[in-house]
Amino acid sequence: MTADSRASLDDIRAFHAKMMAAASNSADERLEQAFRRVPREAFMGPGPWQIVLKGRYLETPSSDPAFLYQNVLVSLDKSKGINNGEPFLHAAFLGAVAPQPGETVVQIGTGTGYYTAILSTLVTPGGHVHAIEIDEALAGRTRDNLASYKDVSVICADATSFELPDTDLIYVSAGVVAPPKSWLQALRPGGRLIVPWQANEKVGLAVLITREDIGFSARALMPAYFIPCIGASDPARSIRIPNGGEARSIQSIWLTEQRAPDETAIAIYRDVWFSNAGIGA
């Protein structure tokens, strides 16, 4: 390559995929393959695009897709503050939940379907992604973008009141004060839920939740801030709000109807509560 030439888009996407694999903290080689196979520009609409950085919107100099293969938020609907999420963060989410071929996935908050397509690629063959988006316009764009993905169903609905199918994985792309009881109940034994938990006004954490024989184990992974999930982000539902240290100490989640909050409770909501003790404690 000469000094004045540029790498091909295939090369740029391939290097981006290698970065995503590294960011995932996973040894699963399929993650790199999925990011390489799914072109981000196919889901962003026509360029140039608005890149979001610390609340500012910066327009790319042109519609060259190379600008999208960075660790950046891309605006999907500026008026609503809806973006295509940060790739490094989603790579870490995917590495943590480890989607497998044949699994059933519920994705809550699709944007325009980019990460839906990656989830679909990871559960192929035999799997299915139920993609739920409350915004009608975005659901329409997701449906159009994923028309060729036969193992994806796009549903325009409020996921907090919609009856979820039994599922192996729930992948949430909107911030919640607490996961609705129905989401936890939809998990099959060993099923995982990854959710941006808005623990208090200042602390947002990605939390990995796994259904155990009794209760749900939980682990805080990393800081994560998303737009609020309609129907699951009302602080008035909180009976006890954790501080930052308490939030990071989370080890389990319980349905209040199955076990009453005890002295280990760090956060209490109407239907669920979070504990700093493990399942067997």
C-alpha positions as CSV (number, residue, x, y, z in Angstrom):
1,M,0.0,0.0,0.0
2,T,1.4,3.4,-1.0
3,A,1.4,6.3,1.4
4,D,-1.3,8.1,-0.5
5,S,-3.7,5.1,-0.9
6,R,-6.4,4.0,1.5
7,A,-7.4,0.6,2.7
8,S,-10.4,-0.9,1.0
9,L,-13.8,-0.9,2.9
10,D,-13.5,-4.6,3.3
11,D,-10.1,-4.2,5.0
12,I,-11.5,-1.4,7.2
13,R,-14.5,-3.5,8.2
14,A,-12.2,-6.5,8.9
15,F,-10.0,-4.5,11.2
16,H,-13.1,-3.1,12.9
17,A,-14.3,-6.7,13.5
18,K,-10.9,-7.6,15.0
19,M,-11.3,-4.6,17.4
20,M,-14.8,-5.8,18.3
21,A,-13.6,-9.3,19.0
22,A,-10.9,-7.8,21.4
23,A,-13.5,-5.6,23.1
24,S,-15.8,-8.5,23.7
25,N,-13.3,-10.2,26.0
26,S,-14.4,-13.5,24.5
27,A,-12.5,-16.3,22.8
28,D,-15.5,-17.0,20.5
29,E,-14.2,-16.5,17.0
30,R,-17.8,-16.1,15.7
31,L,-18.0,-12.6,17.2
32,E,-15.3,-11.3,14.8
33,Q,-17.0,-13.1,11.9
34,A,-20.4,-11.5,12.8
35,F,-19.1,-8.0,12.9
36,R,-17.2,-8.5,9.7
37,R,-20.3,-10.0,7.9
38,V,-22.8,-7.3,8.9
39,P,-22.1,-3.9,7.3
40,R,-22.9,-1.1,9.7
41,E,-23.7,1.4,6.9
42,A,-26.6,-0.8,5.7
43,F,-28.5,0.1,8.9
44,M,-27.6,3.8,9.3
45,G,-29.5,5.3,6.4
46,P,-27.9,7.5,3.8
47,G,-24.8,9.5,4.7
48,P,-23.3,11.8,5.7
49,W,-24.1,10.8,9.3
50,Q,-24.3,12.6,12.6
51,I,-21.7,11.3,15.0
52,V,-22.5,11.9,18.7
53,L,-19.7,12.8,21.1
54,K,-20.4,14.2,24.6
55,G,-23.7,15.6,23.6
56,R,-22.4,17.2,20.4
57,Y,-23.4,16.2,16.9
58,L,-20.6,16.1,14.4
59,E,-21.4,15.5,10.7
60,T,-19.1,13.2,8.8
61,P,-17.3,14.9,5.9
62,S,-19.0,12.6,3.4
63,S,-21.0,9.5,3.0
64,D,-17.9,7.3,3.0
65,P,-18.8,4.3,5.2
66,A,-15.3,4.3,6.6
67,F,-16.4,7.0,9.1
68,L,-18.8,4.5,10.7
69,Y,-16.1,1.9,11.6
70,Q,-15.0,3.7,14.7
71,N,-16.1,3.4,18.3
72,V,-18.8,6.1,17.9
73,L,-22.5,6.6,18.5
74,V,-24.4,7.4,15.3
75,S,-27.6,9.4,15.5
76,L,-30.7,7.7,14.3
77,D,-33.3,10.2,15.6
78,K,-31.8,13.4,16.9
79,S,-35.1,14.8,18.2
80,K,-35.5,11.8,20.5
81,G,-31.9,11.3,21.4
82,I,-31.9,7.8,19.8
83,N,-28.5,6.5,18.5
84,N,-26.9,3.4,17.2
85,G,-25.0,2.4,20.2
86,E,-21.2,2.4,20.9
87,P,-19.7,-0.7,19.2
88,F,-17.1,-1.5,22.0
89,L,-19.9,-1.5,24.6
90,H,-22.1,-3.8,22.5
91,A,-19.2,-6.1,21.8
92,A,-18.7,-6.4,25.5
93,F,-22.4,-7.1,26.0
94,L,-22.3,-9.8,23.3
95,G,-19.1,-11.4,24.8
96,A,-20.8,-11.5,28.2
97,V,-24.0,-13.1,27.1
98,A,-22.4,-15.5,24.6
99,P,-25.3,-16.1,22.1
100,Q,-25.2,-19.6,20.8
101,P,-26.6,-21.3,17.7
102,G,-30.2,-22.5,18.1
103,E,-31.0,-20.1,21.0
104,T,-34.1,-17.9,21.2
105,V,-33.3,-14.2,21.8
106,V,-35.6,-11.3,22.7
107,Q,-34.0,-8.0,21.9
108,I,-35.6,-4.9,23.5
109,G,-34.9,-1.7,21.7
110,T,-33.7,-2.4,18.1
111,G,-32.8,1.0,16.8
112,T,-32.6,0.3,13.1
113,G,-31.5,-3.4,13.5
114,Y,-27.7,-3.4,13.3
115,Y,-27.2,-5.3,16.5
116,T,-30.3,-7.3,15.8
117,A,-28.5,-8.6,12.6
118,I,-25.4,-9.5,14.6
119,L,-27.5,-11.3,17.2
120,S,-29.2,-13.2,14.4
121,T,-25.9,-14.2,12.9
122,L,-24.7,-15.5,16.2
123,V,-27.8,-17.7,16.9
124,T,-27.8,-19.2,13.3
125,P,-28.5,-22.0,12.6
126,G,-31.7,-22.8,14.3
127,G,-32.1,-19.8,16.5
128,H,-34.6,-16.9,16.4
129,V,-34.5,-13.2,17.4
130,H,-37.7,-11.6,18.5
131,A,-36.9,-7.9,18.0
132,I,-39.1,-5.5,20.0
133,E,-39.1,-1.8,19.3
134,I,-41.6,0.7,20.7
135,D,-41.0,3.5,18.2
136,E,-43.1,2.8,15.1
137,A,-40.8,4.5,12.7
138,L,-37.7,2.7,14.0
139,A,-39.6,-0.6,14.0
140,G,-40.4,0.0,10.3
141,R,-36.8,0.7,9.5
142,T,-35.7,-2.4,11.3
143,R,-38.2,-4.5,9.5
144,D,-37.0,-3.2,6.1
145,N,-33.3,-3.6,7.0
146,L,-33.8,-7.1,8.1
147,A,-36.1,-8.3,5.4
148,S,-33.6,-10.9,4.2
149,Y,-33.1,-12.3,7.8
150,K,-35.6,-15.1,8.0
151,D,-34.9,-15.9,11.6
152,V,-35.9,-12.4,12.9
153,S,-39.4,-11.2,13.9
154,V,-39.8,-7.5,14.3
155,I,-42.5,-6.4,16.7
156,C,-43.7,-2.8,17.4
157,A,-44.7,-3.0,21.0
158,D,-44.0,-1.9,24.6
159,A,-41.8,-4.7,25.8
160,T,-42.7,-4.0,29.5
161,S,-46.3,-5.0,28.8
162,F,-45.9,-7.4,25.9
163,E,-46.0,-11.1,26.7
164,L,-42.5,-12.4,25.9
165,P,-41.9,-15.9,24.6
166,D,-39.8,-18.3,26.7
167,T,-36.3,-17.3,25.8
168,D,-32.6,-18.1,26.3
169,L,-31.4,-14.5,26.2
170,I,-32.9,-11.1,26.6
171,Y,-30.8,-8.3,25.3
172,V,-31.9,-4.8,26.4
173,S,-30.8,-1.6,24.7
174,A,-32.5,0.9,27.0
175,G,-31.9,1.9,30.6
176,V,-34.2,0.5,33.3
177,V,-34.7,1.3,37.0
178,A,-35.5,-2.4,37.5
179,P,-36.2,-5.2,35.0
180,P,-39.9,-6.0,34.9
181,K,-40.9,-9.3,36.6
182,S,-42.2,-10.6,33.2
183,W,-38.7,-10.4,31.7
184,L,-37.2,-12.4,34.5
185,Q,-40.1,-15.0,34.3
186,A,-39.6,-15.4,30.5
187,L,-36.0,-16.7,31.0
188,R,-35.5,-20.4,30.6
189,P,-33.3,-22.2,33.2
190,G,-29.8,-20.9,32.6
191,G,-31.2,-18.0,30.5
192,R,-29.4,-14.7,30.5
193,L,-30.6,-11.1,30.6
194,I,-28.2,-8.2,30.0
195,V,-29.6,-4.8,30.9
196,P,-28.4,-1.2,31.5
197,W,-29.4,-0.7,35.1
198,Q,-30.0,2.9,36.0
199,A,-29.2,2.3,39.7
200,N,-29.6,5.9,40.7
201,E,-29.5,9.3,39.1
202,K,-25.7,9.2,38.6
203,V,-24.9,5.5,38.3
204,G,-25.6,3.3,35.3
205,L,-24.3,-0.2,35.1
206,A,-24.6,-3.1,32.7
207,V,-25.8,-6.0,34.7
208,L,-25.7,-9.7,33.6
209,I,-28.6,-11.7,35.1
210,T,-28.8,-15.5,34.9
211,R,-31.8,-17.6,35.9
212,E,-30.8,-20.2,38.4
213,D,-32.8,-23.1,40.0
214,I,-33.8,-20.7,42.7
215,G,-33.6,-16.9,42.1
216,F,-31.4,-15.1,39.6
217,S,-27.6,-14.5,39.9
218,A,-26.5,-11.1,38.9
219,R,-23.2,-9.4,38.2
220,A,-22.3,-5.8,37.5
221,L,-20.1,-5.6,34.4
222,M,-19.2,-2.0,33.4
223,P,-20.7,1.5,33.3
224,A,-23.5,1.8,30.8
225,Y,-25.8,4.7,30.0
226,F,-28.8,4.4,27.6
227,I,-31.9,6.3,26.9
228,P,-34.7,5.3,29.4
229,C,-36.8,2.3,28.7
230,I,-40.4,3.4,28.5
231,G,-42.4,1.6,31.2
232,A,-39.4,0.5,33.2
233,S,-37.6,3.7,34.2
234,D,-39.9,5.3,36.8
235,P,-37.9,6.1,40.0
236,A,-41.2,6.2,41.8
237,R,-41.3,2.4,41.7
238,S,-38.2,2.3,43.9
239,I,-38.6,1.6,47.6
240,R,-34.9,1.5,48.3
241,I,-32.3,3.1,45.9
242,P,-28.7,2.0,46.1
243,N,-25.6,4.2,46.2
244,G,-22.8,3.5,43.7
245,G,-20.9,1.1,45.9
246,E,-24.0,-0.8,46.8
247,A,-25.0,-1.1,43.1
248,R,-21.7,-2.5,42.1
249,S,-22.0,-5.2,44.9
250,I,-25.0,-6.8,43.3
251,Q,-24.9,-10.6,43.4
252,S,-28.5,-11.7,43.0
253,I,-32.1,-10.7,42.1
254,W,-35.3,-12.0,43.6
255,L,-39.0,-11.8,42.9
256,T,-40.6,-10.3,45.9
257,E,-43.5,-12.8,45.6
258,Q,-41.0,-15.7,46.0
259,R,-38.7,-14.2,48.7
260,A,-39.2,-11.1,50.8
261,P,-36.4,-8.5,51.0
262,D,-34.0,-9.1,53.8
263,E,-31.0,-7.4,55.4
264,T,-28.9,-8.1,52.2
265,A,-31.2,-5.9,50.0
266,I,-29.4,-3.1,48.3
267,A,-32.3,-2.1,46.1
268,I,-36.0,-2.8,46.4
269,Y,-38.7,-2.2,43.8
270,R,-42.4,-3.2,43.7
271,D,-41.9,-6.7,42.2
272,V,-38.2,-7.4,42.5
273,W,-35.2,-6.7,44.8
274,F,-31.5,-6.8,44.5
275,S,-29.1,-8.4,47.0
276,N,-25.4,-8.2,47.7
277,A,-25.5,-11.9,48.7
278,G,-25.2,-14.8,46.3
279,I,-27.9,-17.3,45.5
280,G,-26.8,-19.8,48.1
281,A,-26.4,-17.3,51.0
